[in-house]
């Protein structure tokens, strides 16, 4: 979440610098959720979308040092 300053529809959002967030746990949970969605995309044959999501998952895992399961579709 971010806090905003200003009124009405024009807000300037500021990060919550002092808020404690476990980014590693969030990233790990997000990667697991995205893996589920990846399987669903492949099930319906949305291969281009699946390829983009796969790249996003790989980037997220690399950035946060999350180990990935080996792919059995290689």
PQR file with spaces between the fields and no chain letter, atoms N, CA, C, O and H, PARSE charges and radii, in Angstrom:
ATOM       1  N    UNK     1       0.833   -1.168    0.000 -0.4000 1.5000
ATOM       2  CA   UNK     1       0.000    0.000    0.000 -0.0000 2.0000
ATOM       3  C    UNK     1       0.884    1.239    0.000  0.5500 1.7000
ATOM       4  O    UNK     1       2.034    1.217    0.439 -0.5500 1.4000
ATOM       5  N    UNK     2       0.325    2.279   -0.490 -0.4000 1.5000
ATOM       6  CA   UNK     2       1.030    3.548   -0.500 -0.0000 2.0000
ATOM       7  C    UNK     2       0.111    4.602    0.069  0.5500 1.7000
ATOM       8  O    UNK     2      -1.112    4.506   -0.029 -0.5500 1.4000
ATOM       9  H    UNK     2      -0.609    2.298   -0.847  0.4000 1.0000
ATOM      10  N    UNK     3       0.712    5.596    0.657 -0.4000 1.5000
ATOM      11  CA   UNK     3      -0.108    6.693    1.167 -0.0000 2.0000
ATOM      12  C    UNK     3      -0.083    7.805    0.143  0.5500 1.7000
ATOM      13  O    UNK     3       0.912    7.989   -0.559 -0.5500 1.4000
ATOM      14  H    UNK     3       1.706    5.674    0.736  0.4000 1.0000
ATOM      15  N    UNK     4      -1.151    8.533    0.057 -0.4000 1.5000
ATOM      16  CA   UNK     4      -1.237    9.601   -0.922 -0.0000 2.0000
ATOM      17  C    UNK     4      -1.320   10.951   -0.250  0.5500 1.7000
ATOM      18  O    UNK     4      -1.761   11.077    0.892 -0.5500 1.4000
ATOM      19  H    UNK     4      -1.959    8.383    0.627  0.4000 1.0000
ATOM      20  N    UNK     5      -0.888   11.953   -0.982 -0.4000 1.5000
ATOM      21  CA   UNK     5      -1.061   13.322   -0.522 -0.0000 2.0000
ATOM      22  C    UNK     5      -1.867   14.060   -1.571  0.5500 1.7000
ATOM      23  O    UNK     5      -1.788   13.750   -2.760 -0.5500 1.4000
ATOM      24  H    UNK     5      -0.529   11.851   -1.910  0.4000 1.0000
ATOM      25  N    UNK     6      -2.626   15.017   -1.139 -0.4000 1.5000
ATOM      26  CA   UNK     6      -3.459   15.757   -2.070 -0.0000 2.0000
ATOM      27  C    UNK     6      -4.913   15.411   -1.855  0.5500 1.7000
ATOM      28  O    UNK     6      -5.256   14.575   -1.019 -0.5500 1.4000
ATOM      29  H    UNK     6      -2.691   15.269   -0.174  0.4000 1.0000
ATOM      30  N    UNK     7      -5.743   16.056   -2.608 -0.4000 1.5000
ATOM      31  CA   UNK     7      -7.169   15.804   -2.459 -0.0000 2.0000
ATOM      32  C    UNK     7      -7.770   15.527   -3.830  0.5500 1.7000
ATOM      33  O    UNK     7      -7.172   15.818   -4.866 -0.5500 1.4000
ATOM      34  H    UNK     7      -5.464   16.735   -3.287  0.4000 1.0000
ATOM      35  N    UNK     8      -8.956   14.965   -3.804 -0.4000 1.5000
ATOM      36  CA   UNK     8      -9.657   14.707   -5.059 -0.0000 2.0000
ATOM      37  C    UNK     8      -9.004   13.601   -5.850  0.5500 1.7000
ATOM      38  O    UNK     8      -8.451   12.654   -5.291 -0.5500 1.4000
ATOM      39  H    UNK     8      -9.442   14.729   -2.963  0.4000 1.0000
ATOM      40  N    UNK     9      -9.078   13.736   -7.176 -0.4000 1.5000
ATOM      41  CA   UNK     9      -8.596   12.671   -8.055 -0.0000 2.0000
ATOM      42  C    UNK     9      -7.109   12.763   -8.336  0.5500 1.7000
ATOM      43  O    UNK     9      -6.541   11.829   -8.902 -0.5500 1.4000
ATOM      44  H    UNK     9      -9.528   14.505   -7.630  0.4000 1.0000
ATOM      45  N    UNK    10      -6.468   13.840   -7.966 -0.4000 1.5000
ATOM      46  CA   UNK    10      -5.040   13.999   -8.246 -0.0000 2.0000
ATOM      47  C    UNK    10      -4.243   13.700   -6.984  0.5500 1.7000
ATOM      48  O    UNK    10      -4.069   14.572   -6.133 -0.5500 1.4000
ATOM      49  H    UNK    10      -6.930   14.599   -7.506  0.4000 1.0000
ATOM      50  N    UNK    11      -3.765   12.476   -6.864 -0.4000 1.5000
ATOM      51  CA   UNK    11      -2.981   12.063   -5.710 -0.0000 2.0000
ATOM      52  C    UNK    11      -1.538   11.847   -6.135  0.5500 1.7000
ATOM      53  O    UNK    11      -1.256   11.409   -7.250 -0.5500 1.4000
ATOM      54  H    UNK    11      -3.906   11.768   -7.556  0.4000 1.0000
ATOM      55  N    UNK    12      -0.659   12.154   -5.245 -0.4000 1.5000
ATOM      56  CA   UNK    12       0.750   11.826   -5.423 -0.0000 2.0000
ATOM      57  C    UNK    12       1.033   10.679   -4.458  0.5500 1.7000
ATOM      58  O    UNK    12       1.022   10.886   -3.245 -0.5500 1.4000
ATOM      59  H    UNK    12      -0.888   12.510   -4.339  0.4000 1.0000
ATOM      60  N    UNK    13       1.285    9.475   -4.968 -0.4000 1.5000
ATOM      61  CA   UNK    13       1.482    8.315   -4.104 -0.0000 2.0000
ATOM      62  C    UNK    13       2.932    8.229   -3.668  0.5500 1.7000
ATOM      63  O    UNK    13       3.858    8.374   -4.466 -0.5500 1.4000
ATOM      64  H    UNK    13       1.294    9.306   -5.954  0.4000 1.0000
ATOM      65  N    UNK    14       3.100    7.990   -2.381 -0.4000 1.5000
ATOM      66  CA   UNK    14       4.419    7.867   -1.788 -0.0000 2.0000
ATOM      67  C    UNK    14       4.583    6.458   -1.252  0.5500 1.7000
ATOM      68  O    UNK    14       3.628    5.888   -0.725 -0.5500 1.4000
ATOM      69  H    UNK    14       2.348    7.872   -1.732  0.4000 1.0000
ATOM      70  N    UNK    15       5.776    5.878   -1.373 -0.4000 1.5000
ATOM      71  CA   UNK    15       5.975    4.536   -0.833 -0.0000 2.0000
ATOM      72  C    UNK    15       5.971    4.567    0.692  0.5500 1.7000
ATOM      73  O    UNK    15       6.280    5.589    1.306 -0.5500 1.4000
ATOM      74  H    UNK    15       6.553    6.341   -1.801  0.4000 1.0000
ATOM      75  N    UNK    16       5.620    3.441    1.287 -0.4000 1.5000
ATOM      76  CA   UNK    16       5.672    3.318    2.737 -0.0000 2.0000
ATOM      77  C    UNK    16       7.060    2.835    3.131  0.5500 1.7000
ATOM      78  O    UNK    16       7.276    1.642    3.340 -0.5500 1.4000
ATOM      79  H    UNK    16       5.370    2.611    0.788  0.4000 1.0000
ATOM      80  N    UNK    17       7.996    3.769    3.230 -0.4000 1.5000
ATOM      81  CA   UNK    17       9.386    3.417    3.484 -0.0000 2.0000
ATOM      82  C    UNK    17       9.563    2.699    4.807  0.5500 1.7000
ATOM      83  O    UNK    17      10.425    1.828    4.927 -0.5500 1.4000
ATOM      84  H    UNK    17       7.821    4.739    3.060  0.4000 1.0000
ATOM      85  N    UNK    18       8.775    3.045    5.786 -0.4000 1.5000
ATOM      86  CA   UNK    18       8.959    2.494    7.120 -0.0000 2.0000
ATOM      87  C    UNK    18       8.121    1.245    7.370  0.5500 1.7000
ATOM      88  O    UNK    18       8.224    0.649    8.442 -0.5500 1.4000
ATOM      89  H    UNK    18       8.075    3.753    5.688  0.4000 1.0000
ATOM      90  N    UNK    19       7.315    0.843    6.432 -0.4000 1.5000
ATOM      91  CA   UNK    19       6.479   -0.338    6.612 -0.0000 2.0000
ATOM      92  C    UNK    19       7.344   -1.584    6.425  0.5500 1.7000
ATOM      93  O    UNK    19       8.129   -1.662    5.480 -0.5500 1.4000
ATOM      94  H    UNK    19       7.231    1.328    5.561  0.4000 1.0000
ATOM      95  N    UNK    20       7.197   -2.564    7.331 -0.4000 1.5000
ATOM      96  CA   UNK    20       7.938   -3.812    7.220 -0.0000 2.0000
ATOM      97  C    UNK    20       7.157   -4.754    6.338  0.5500 1.7000
ATOM      98  O    UNK    20       5.994   -5.055    6.609 -0.5500 1.4000
ATOM      99  H    UNK    20       6.559   -2.501    8.099  0.4000 1.0000
ATOM     100  N    UNK    21       7.796   -5.220    5.280 -0.4000 1.5000
ATOM     101  CA   UNK    21       7.163   -6.138    4.345 -0.0000 2.0000
ATOM     102  C    UNK    21       8.135   -7.287    4.101  0.5500 1.7000
ATOM     103  O    UNK    21       9.313   -7.066    3.820 -0.5500 1.4000
ATOM     104  H    UNK    21       8.740   -4.975    5.059  0.4000 1.0000
ATOM     105  N    UNK    22       7.636   -8.504    4.209 -0.4000 1.5000
ATOM     106  CA   UNK    22       8.461   -9.662    3.923 -0.0000 2.0000
ATOM     107  C    UNK    22       8.391   -9.930    2.420  0.5500 1.7000
ATOM     108  O    UNK    22       7.603  -10.755    1.958 -0.5500 1.4000
ATOM     109  H    UNK    22       6.679   -8.683    4.437  0.4000 1.0000
ATOM     110  N    UNK    23       9.222   -9.227    1.678 -0.4000 1.5000
ATOM     111  CA   UNK    23       9.190   -9.307    0.218 -0.0000 2.0000
ATOM     112  C    UNK    23       9.520  -10.702   -0.291  0.5500 1.7000
ATOM     113  O    UNK    23       8.958  -11.142   -1.294 -0.5500 1.4000
ATOM     114  H    UNK    23       9.862   -8.557    2.053  0.4000 1.0000
ATOM     115  N    UNK    24      10.421  -11.400    0.385 -0.4000 1.5000
ATOM     116  CA   UNK    24      10.783  -12.747   -0.054 -0.0000 2.0000
ATOM     117  C    UNK    24       9.601  -13.701    0.037  0.5500 1.7000
ATOM     118  O    UNK    24       9.368  -14.497   -0.872 -0.5500 1.4000
ATOM     119  H    UNK    24      10.877  -11.042    1.200  0.4000 1.0000
ATOM     120  N    UNK    25       8.858  -13.620    1.131 -0.4000 1.5000
ATOM     121  CA   UNK    25       7.690  -14.494    1.290 -0.0000 2.0000
ATOM     122  C    UNK    25       6.611  -14.151    0.274  0.5500 1.7000
ATOM     123  O    UNK    25       5.967  -15.042   -0.279 -0.5500 1.4000
ATOM     124  H    UNK    25       9.047  -12.973    1.870  0.4000 1.0000
ATOM     125  N    UNK    26       6.415  -12.866    0.030 -0.4000 1.5000
ATOM     126  CA   UNK    26       5.423  -12.444   -0.965 -0.0000 2.0000
ATOM     127  C    UNK    26       5.823  -12.928   -2.348  0.5500 1.7000
ATOM     128  O    UNK    26       4.987  -13.440   -3.093 -0.5500 1.4000
ATOM     129  H    UNK    26       6.938  -12.142    0.480  0.4000 1.0000
ATOM     130  N    UNK    27       7.092  -12.772   -2.696 -0.4000 1.5000
ATOM     131  CA   UNK    27       7.575  -13.202   -4.013 -0.0000 2.0000
ATOM     132  C    UNK    27       7.428  -14.712   -4.175  0.5500 1.7000
ATOM     133  O    UNK    27       7.031  -15.181   -5.242 -0.5500 1.4000
ATOM     134  H    UNK    27       7.771  -12.357   -2.090  0.4000 1.0000
ATOM     135  N    UNK    28       7.742  -15.479   -3.130 -0.4000 1.5000
ATOM     136  CA   UNK    28       7.626  -16.937   -3.200 -0.0000 2.0000
ATOM     137  C    UNK    28       6.169  -17.350   -3.386  0.5500 1.7000
ATOM     138  O    UNK    28       5.870  -18.236   -4.186 -0.5500 1.4000
ATOM     139  H    UNK    28       8.064  -15.098   -2.264  0.4000 1.0000
ATOM     140  N    UNK    29       5.271  -16.715   -2.652 -0.4000 1.5000
ATOM     141  CA   UNK    29       3.835  -17.015   -2.777 -0.0000 2.0000
ATOM     142  C    UNK    29       3.320  -16.631   -4.156  0.5500 1.7000
ATOM     143  O    UNK    29       2.548  -17.371   -4.766 -0.5500 1.4000
ATOM     144  H    UNK    29       5.514  -15.995   -2.001  0.4000 1.0000
ATOM     145  N    UNK    30       3.745  -15.487   -4.640 -0.4000 1.5000
ATOM     146  CA   UNK    30       3.330  -15.021   -5.955 -0.0000 2.0000
ATOM     147  C    UNK    30       3.821  -15.960   -7.052  0.5500 1.7000
ATOM     148  O    UNK    30       3.080  -16.276   -7.983 -0.5500 1.4000
ATOM     149  H    UNK    30       4.373  -14.886   -4.145  0.4000 1.0000
ATOM     150  N    UNK    31       5.069  -16.403   -6.940 -0.4000 1.5000
ATOM     151  CA   UNK    31       5.616  -17.330   -7.935 -0.0000 2.0000
ATOM     152  C    UNK    31       4.804  -18.629   -7.968  0.5500 1.7000
ATOM     153  O    UNK    31       4.534  -19.169   -9.041 -0.5500 1.4000
ATOM     154  H    UNK    31       5.671  -16.146   -6.184  0.4000 1.0000
ATOM     155  N    UNK    32       4.420  -19.123   -6.798 -0.4000 1.5000
ATOM     156  CA   UNK    32       3.609  -20.347   -6.741 -0.0000 2.0000
ATOM     157  C    UNK    32       2.240  -20.124   -7.384  0.5500 1.7000
ATOM     158  O    UNK    32       1.751  -20.981   -8.119 -0.5500 1.4000
ATOM     159  H    UNK    32       4.640  -18.685   -5.926  0.4000 1.0000
ATOM     160  N    UNK    33       1.628  -18.981   -7.108 -0.4000 1.5000
ATOM     161  CA   UNK    33       0.334  -18.662   -7.718 -0.0000 2.0000
ATOM     162  C    UNK    33       0.448  -18.550   -9.236  0.5500 1.7000
ATOM     163  O    UNK    33      -0.417  -19.031   -9.968 -0.5500 1.4000
ATOM     164  H    UNK    33       2.025  -18.285   -6.510  0.4000 1.0000
ATOM     165  N    UNK    34       1.511  -17.917   -9.698 -0.4000 1.5000
ATOM     166  CA   UNK    34       1.698  -17.756  -11.137 -0.0000 2.0000
ATOM     167  C    UNK    34       1.950  -19.097  -11.814  0.5500 1.7000
ATOM     168  O    UNK    34       1.511  -19.311  -12.944 -0.5500 1.4000
ATOM     169  H    UNK    34       2.214  -17.526   -9.103  0.4000 1.0000
ATOM     170  N    UNK    35       2.653  -20.005  -11.133 -0.4000 1.5000
ATOM     171  CA   UNK    35       2.880  -21.347  -11.682 -0.0000 2.0000
ATOM     172  C    UNK    35       1.544  -22.041  -11.934  0.5500 1.7000
ATOM     173  O    UNK    35       1.369  -22.709  -12.953 -0.5500 1.4000
ATOM     174  H    UNK    35       3.009  -19.831  -10.215  0.4000 1.0000
ATOM     175  N    UNK    36       0.604  -21.881  -11.004 -0.4000 1.5000
ATOM     176  CA   UNK    36      -0.725  -22.472  -11.173 -0.0000 2.0000
ATOM     177  C    UNK    36      -1.409  -21.895  -12.396  0.5500 1.7000
ATOM     178  O    UNK    36      -2.005  -22.626  -13.187 -0.5500 1.4000
ATOM     179  H    UNK    36       0.746  -21.339  -10.176  0.4000 1.0000
ATOM     180  N    UNK    37      -1.322  -20.587  -12.552 -0.4000 1.5000
ATOM     181  CA   UNK    37      -1.926  -19.934  -13.713 -0.0000 2.0000
ATOM     182  C    UNK    37      -1.251  -20.367  -14.997  0.5500 1.7000
ATOM     183  O    UNK    37      -1.901  -20.482  -16.036 -0.5500 1.4000
ATOM     184  H    UNK    37      -0.837  -19.992  -11.910  0.4000 1.0000
ATOM     185  N    UNK    38       0.055  -20.611  -14.934 -0.4000 1.5000
ATOM     186  CA   UNK    38       0.788  -21.076  -16.114 -0.0000 2.0000
ATOM     187  C    UNK    38       0.226  -22.420  -16.586  0.5500 1.7000
ATOM     188  O    UNK    38      -0.002  -22.623  -17.778 -0.5500 1.4000
ATOM     189  H    UNK    38       0.583  -20.518  -14.090  0.4000 1.0000
ATOM     190  N    UNK    39       0.010  -23.322  -15.646 -0.4000 1.5000
ATOM     191  CA   UNK    39      -0.567  -24.626  -15.993 -0.0000 2.0000
ATOM     192  C    UNK    39      -1.948  -24.450  -16.635  0.5500 1.7000
ATOM     193  O    UNK    39      -2.288  -25.146  -17.591 -0.5500 1.4000
ATOM     194  H    UNK    39       0.196  -23.157  -14.677  0.4000 1.0000
ATOM     195  N    UNK    40      -2.733  -23.520  -16.103 -0.4000 1.5000
ATOM     196  CA   UNK    40      -4.070  -23.284  -16.652 -0.0000 2.0000
ATOM     197  C    UNK    40      -4.013  -22.717  -18.060  0.5500 1.7000
ATOM     198  O    UNK    40      -4.814  -23.092  -18.915 -0.5500 1.4000
ATOM     199  H    UNK    40      -2.457  -22.955  -15.326  0.4000 1.0000
ATOM     200  N    UNK    41      -3.070  -21.815  -18.305 -0.4000 1.5000
ATOM     201  CA   UNK    41      -2.915  -21.260  -19.657 -0.0000 2.0000
ATOM     202  C    UNK    41      -2.537  -22.354  -20.652  0.5500 1.7000
ATOM     203  O    UNK    41      -3.054  -22.400  -21.768 -0.5500 1.4000
ATOM     204  H    UNK    41      -2.419  -21.511  -17.610  0.4000 1.0000
ATOM     205  N    UNK    42      -1.629  -23.233  -20.232 -0.4000 1.5000
ATOM     206  CA   UNK    42      -1.223  -24.329  -21.117 -0.0000 2.0000
ATOM     207  C    UNK    42      -2.379  -25.282  -21.382  0.5500 1.7000
ATOM     208  O    UNK    42      -2.504  -25.805  -22.489 -0.5500 1.4000
ATOM     209  H    UNK    42      -1.209  -23.196  -19.325  0.4000 1.0000
ATOM     210  N    UNK    43      -3.231  -25.517  -20.380 -0.4000 1.5000
ATOM     211  CA   UNK    43      -4.385  -26.406  -20.548 -0.0000 2.0000
ATOM     212  C    UNK    43      -5.351  -25.900  -21.609  0.5500 1.7000
ATOM     213  O    UNK    43      -5.946  -26.692  -22.340 -0.5500 1.4000
ATOM     214  H    UNK    43      -3.129  -25.092  -19.481  0.4000 1.0000
ATOM     215  N    UNK    44      -5.509  -24.579  -21.696 -0.4000 1.5000
ATOM     216  CA   UNK    44      -6.455  -24.033  -22.677 -0.0000 2.0000
ATOM     217  C    UNK    44      -5.784  -23.702  -24.010  0.5500 1.7000
ATOM     218  O    UNK    44      -6.442  -23.225  -24.934 -0.5500 1.4000
ATOM     219  H    UNK    44      -5.026  -23.936  -21.102  0.4000 1.0000
ATOM     220  N    UNK    45      -4.481  -23.954  -24.111 -0.4000 1.5000
ATOM     221  CA   UNK    45      -3.786  -23.735  -25.368 -0.0000 2.0000
ATOM     222  C    UNK    45      -3.348  -22.303  -25.618  0.5500 1.7000
ATOM     223  O    UNK    45      -3.061  -21.936  -26.758 -0.5500 1.4000
ATOM     224  H    UNK    45      -3.946  -24.342  -23.360  0.4000 1.0000
ATOM     225  N    UNK    46      -3.292  -21.494  -24.578 -0.4000 1.5000
ATOM     226  CA   UNK    46      -2.850  -20.096  -24.720 -0.0000 2.0000
ATOM     227  C    UNK    46      -1.330  -20.060  -24.587  0.5500 1.7000
ATOM     228  O    UNK    46      -0.795  -19.594  -23.582 -0.5500 1.4000
ATOM     229  H    UNK    46      -3.525  -21.792  -23.653  0.4000 1.0000
ATOM     230  N    UNK    47      -0.652  -20.553  -25.601 -0.4000 1.5000
ATOM     231  CA   UNK    47       0.784  -20.758  -25.507 -0.0000 2.0000
ATOM     232  C    UNK    47       1.605  -19.473  -25.535  0.5500 1.7000
ATOM     233  O    UNK    47       2.659  -19.407  -24.901 -0.5500 1.4000
ATOM     234  H    UNK    47      -1.087  -20.932  -26.417  0.4000 1.0000
ATOM     235  N    UNK    48       1.152  -18.468  -26.246 -0.4000 1.5000
ATOM     236  CA   UNK    48       1.891  -17.200  -26.263 -0.0000 2.0000
ATOM     237  C    UNK    48       1.800  -16.530  -24.894  0.5500 1.7000
ATOM     238  O    UNK    48       2.802  -16.050  -24.363 -0.5500 1.4000
ATOM     239  H    UNK    48       0.297  -18.521  -26.761  0.4000 1.0000
ATOM     240  N    UNK    49       0.604  -16.501  -24.331 -0.4000 1.5000
ATOM     241  CA   UNK    49       0.435  -15.940  -22.991 -0.0000 2.0000
ATOM     242  C    UNK    49       1.243  -16.750  -21.976  0.5500 1.7000
ATOM     243  O    UNK    49       1.848  -16.186  -21.064 -0.5500 1.4000
ATOM     244  H    UNK    49      -0.210  -16.891  -24.762  0.4000 1.0000
ATOM     245  N    UNK    50       1.249  -18.070  -22.136 -0.4000 1.5000
ATOM     246  CA   UNK    50       2.001  -18.937  -21.234 -0.0000 2.0000
ATOM     247  C    UNK    50       3.508  -18.642  -21.318  0.5500 1.7000
ATOM     248  O    UNK    50       4.199  -18.644  -20.299 -0.5500 1.4000
ATOM     249  H    UNK    50       0.757  -18.529  -22.876  0.4000 1.0000
ATOM     250  N    UNK    51       4.000  -18.396  -22.508 -0.4000 1.5000
ATOM     251  CA   UNK    51       5.420  -18.083  -22.676 -0.0000 2.0000
ATOM     252  C    UNK    51       5.781  -16.767  -21.985  0.5500 1.7000
ATOM     253  O    UNK    51       6.839  -16.659  -21.365 -0.5500 1.4000
ATOM     254  H    UNK    51       3.439  -18.394  -23.336  0.4000 1.0000
ATOM     255  N    UNK    52       4.916  -15.785  -22.091 -0.4000 1.5000
ATOM     256  CA   UNK    52       5.161  -14.500  -21.417 -0.0000 2.0000
ATOM     257  C    UNK    52       5.114  -14.667  -19.902  0.5500 1.7000
ATOM     258  O    UNK    52       5.943  -14.108  -19.185 -0.5500 1.4000
ATOM     259  H    UNK    52       4.056  -15.873  -22.595  0.4000 1.0000
ATOM     260  N    UNK    53       4.154  -15.429  -19.423 -0.4000 1.5000
ATOM     261  CA   UNK    53       4.052  -15.665  -17.986 -0.0000 2.0000
ATOM     262  C    UNK    53       5.258  -16.453  -17.490  0.5500 1.7000
ATOM     263  O    UNK    53       5.779  -16.176  -16.409 -0.5500 1.4000
ATOM     264  H    UNK    53       3.480  -15.883  -20.005  0.4000 1.0000
ATOM     265  N    UNK    54       5.702  -17.428  -18.267 -0.4000 1.5000
ATOM     266  CA   UNK    54       6.890  -18.211  -17.914 -0.0000 2.0000
ATOM     267  C    UNK    54       8.103  -17.291  -17.754  0.5500 1.7000
ATOM     268  O    UNK    54       8.871  -17.430  -16.801 -0.5500 1.4000
ATOM     269  H    UNK    54       5.279  -17.653  -19.145  0.4000 1.0000
ATOM     270  N    UNK    55       8.269  -16.364  -18.679 -0.4000 1.5000
ATOM     271  CA   UNK    55       9.392  -15.414  -18.590 -0.0000 2.0000
ATOM     272  C    UNK    55       9.274  -14.538  -17.349  0.5500 1.7000
ATOM     273  O    UNK    55      10.277  -14.235  -16.703 -0.5500 1.4000
ATOM     274  H    UNK    55       7.646  -16.252  -19.453  0.4000 1.0000
ATOM     275  N    UNK    56       8.055  -14.133  -17.015 -0.4000 1.5000
ATOM     276  CA   UNK    56       7.842  -13.309  -15.825 -0.0000 2.0000
ATOM     277  C    UNK    56       8.163  -14.100  -14.553  0.5500 1.7000
ATOM     278  O    UNK    56       8.777  -13.570  -13.627 -0.5500 1.4000
ATOM     279  H    UNK    56       7.240  -14.379  -17.540  0.4000 1.0000
ATOM     280  N    UNK    57       7.752  -15.355  -14.513 -0.4000 1.5000
ATOM     281  CA   UNK    57       8.034  -16.207  -13.352 -0.0000 2.0000
ATOM     282  C    UNK    57       9.534  -16.401  -13.197  0.5500 1.7000
ATOM     283  O    UNK    57      10.059  -16.315  -12.087 -0.5500 1.4000
ATOM     284  H    UNK    57       7.254  -15.786  -15.265  0.4000 1.0000
ATOM     285  N    UNK    58      10.227  -16.661  -14.297 -0.4000 1.5000
ATOM     286  CA   UNK    58      11.674  -16.845  -14.246 -0.0000 2.0000
ATOM     287  C    UNK    58      12.374  -15.588  -13.751  0.5500 1.7000
ATOM     288  O    UNK    58      13.315  -15.672  -12.961 -0.5500 1.4000
ATOM     289  H    UNK    58       9.800  -16.731  -15.199  0.4000 1.0000
ATOM     290  N    UNK    59      11.926  -14.433  -14.204 -0.4000 1.5000
ATOM     291  CA   UNK    59      12.523  -13.173  -13.754 -0.0000 2.0000
ATOM     292  C    UNK    59      12.286  -12.951  -12.267  0.5500 1.7000
ATOM     293  O    UNK    59      13.194  -12.539  -11.545 -0.5500 1.4000
ATOM     294  H    UNK    59      11.162  -14.365  -14.845  0.4000 1.0000
ATOM     295  N    UNK    60      11.077  -13.220  -11.812 -0.4000 1.5000
ATOM     296  CA   UNK    60      10.746  -13.070  -10.391 -0.0000 2.0000
ATOM     297  C    UNK    60      11.602  -13.999   -9.536  0.5500 1.7000
ATOM     298  O    UNK    60      12.141  -13.586   -8.509 -0.5500 1.4000
ATOM     299  H    UNK    60      10.339  -13.554  -12.398  0.4000 1.0000
ATOM     300  N    UNK    61      11.723  -15.237   -9.958 -0.4000 1.5000
ATOM     301  CA   UNK    61      12.521  -16.207   -9.211 -0.0000 2.0000
ATOM     302  C    UNK    61      13.998  -15.829   -9.193  0.5500 1.7000
ATOM     303  O    UNK    61      14.660  -15.967   -8.165 -0.5500 1.4000
ATOM     304  H    UNK    61      11.286  -15.572  -10.793  0.4000 1.0000
ATOM     305  N    UNK    62      14.509  -15.363  -10.302 -0.4000 1.5000
ATOM     306  CA   UNK    62      15.909  -14.946  -10.370 -0.0000 2.0000
ATOM     307  C    UNK    62      16.159  -13.752   -9.457  0.5500 1.7000
ATOM     308  O    UNK    62      17.161  -13.709   -8.743 -0.5500 1.4000
ATOM     309  H    UNK    62      13.971  -15.251  -11.138  0.4000 1.0000
ATOM     310  N    UNK    63      15.247  -12.785   -9.482 -0.4000 1.5000
ATOM     311  CA   UNK    63      15.416  -11.571   -8.685 -0.0000 2.0000
ATOM     312  C    UNK    63      15.399  -11.850   -7.186  0.5500 1.7000
ATOM     313  O    UNK    63      16.113  -11.196   -6.426 -0.5500 1.4000
ATOM     314  H    UNK    63      14.433  -12.820  -10.062  0.4000 1.0000
ATOM     315  N    UNK    64      14.585  -12.822   -6.753 -0.4000 1.5000
ATOM     316  CA   UNK    64      14.450  -13.104   -5.328 -0.0000 2.0000
ATOM     317  C    UNK    64      15.124  -14.405   -4.905  0.5500 1.7000
ATOM     318  O    UNK    64      14.973  -14.836   -3.761 -0.5500 1.4000
ATOM     319  H    UNK    64      14.006  -13.353   -7.371  0.4000 1.0000
ATOM     320  N    UNK    65      15.865  -15.034   -5.814 -0.4000 1.5000
ATOM     321  CA   UNK    65      16.596  -16.249   -5.471 -0.0000 2.0000
ATOM     322  C    UNK    65      15.699  -17.415   -5.110  0.5500 1.7000
ATOM     323  O    UNK    65      16.022  -18.205   -4.223 -0.5500 1.4000
ATOM     324  H    UNK    65      15.988  -14.684   -6.743  0.4000 1.0000
ATOM     325  N    UNK    66      14.576  -17.523   -5.794 -0.4000 1.5000
ATOM     326  CA   UNK    66      13.625  -18.597   -5.532 -0.0000 2.0000
ATOM     327  C    UNK    66      13.985  -19.790   -6.417  0.5500 1.7000
ATOM     328  O    UNK    66      14.047  -19.656   -7.639 -0.5500 1.4000
ATOM     329  H    UNK    66      14.314  -16.881   -6.515  0.4000 1.0000
ATOM     330  N    UNK    67      14.224  -20.962   -5.808 -0.4000 1.5000
ATOM     331  CA   UNK    67      14.537  -22.137   -6.638 -0.0000 2.0000
ATOM     332  C    UNK    67      13.311  -22.575   -7.430  0.5500 1.7000
ATOM     333  O    UNK    67      12.183  -22.484   -6.945 -0.5500 1.4000
ATOM     334  H    UNK    67      14.173  -21.071   -4.815  0.4000 1.0000
ATOM     335  N    UNK    68      13.540  -23.044   -8.637 -0.4000 1.5000
ATOM     336  CA   UNK    68      12.441  -23.497   -9.505 -0.0000 2.0000
ATOM     337  C    UNK    68      12.510  -24.986   -9.649  0.5500 1.7000
ATOM     338  O    UNK    68      13.587  -25.582   -9.640 -0.5500 1.4000
ATOM     339  H    UNK    68      14.456  -23.118   -9.030  0.4000 1.0000
ATOM     340  N    UNK    69      11.331  -25.593   -9.785 -0.4000 1.5000
ATOM     341  CA   UNK    69      11.286  -27.031  -10.074 -0.0000 2.0000
ATOM     342  C    UNK    69      11.720  -27.239  -11.513  0.5500 1.7000
ATOM     343  O    UNK    69      11.503  -26.373  -12.360 -0.5500 1.4000
ATOM     344  H    UNK    69      10.456  -25.110   -9.792  0.4000 1.0000
ATOM     345  N    UNK    70      12.322  -28.363  -11.788 -0.4000 1.5000
ATOM     346  CA   UNK    70      12.755  -28.675  -13.147 -0.0000 2.0000
ATOM     347  C    UNK    70      11.552  -28.893  -14.029  0.5500 1.7000
ATOM     348  O    UNK    70      10.573  -29.517  -13.620 -0.5500 1.4000
ATOM     349  H    UNK    70      12.498  -29.066  -11.099  0.4000 1.0000
ATOM     350  N    UNK    71      11.625  -28.380  -15.232 -0.4000 1.5000
ATOM     351  CA   UNK    71      10.521  -28.544  -16.180 -0.0000 2.0000
ATOM     352  C    UNK    71      10.582  -29.929  -16.784  0.5500 1.7000
ATOM     353  O    UNK    71      11.653  -30.422  -17.141 -0.5500 1.4000
ATOM     354  H    UNK    71      12.420  -27.872  -15.564  0.4000 1.0000
ATOM     355  N    UNK    72       9.405  -30.560  -16.897 -0.4000 1.5000
ATOM     356  CA   UNK    72       9.372  -31.879  -17.512 -0.0000 2.0000
ATOM     357  C    UNK    72       8.876  -31.805  -18.955  0.5500 1.7000
ATOM     358  O    UNK    72       8.586  -32.835  -19.564 -0.5500 1.4000
ATOM     359  H    UNK    72       8.535  -30.160  -16.608  0.4000 1.0000
ATOM     360  N    UNK    73       8.778  -30.605  -19.501 -0.4000 1.5000
ATOM     361  CA   UNK    73       8.299  -30.442  -20.875 -0.0000 2.0000
ATOM     362  C    UNK    73       9.421  -30.122  -21.843  0.5500 1.7000
ATOM     363  O    UNK    73       9.157  -29.837  -23.011 -0.5500 1.4000
ATOM     364  H    UNK    73       9.014  -29.768  -19.007  0.4000 1.0000
ATOM     365  N    UNK    74      10.679  -30.162  -21.386 -0.4000 1.5000
ATOM     366  CA   UNK    74      11.809  -29.801  -22.252 -0.0000 2.0000
ATOM     367  C    UNK    74      12.051  -30.813  -23.319  0.5500 1.7000
ATOM     368  O    UNK    74      12.966  -30.652  -24.127 -0.5500 1.4000
ATOM     369  H    UNK    74      10.894  -30.393  -20.437  0.4000 1.0000
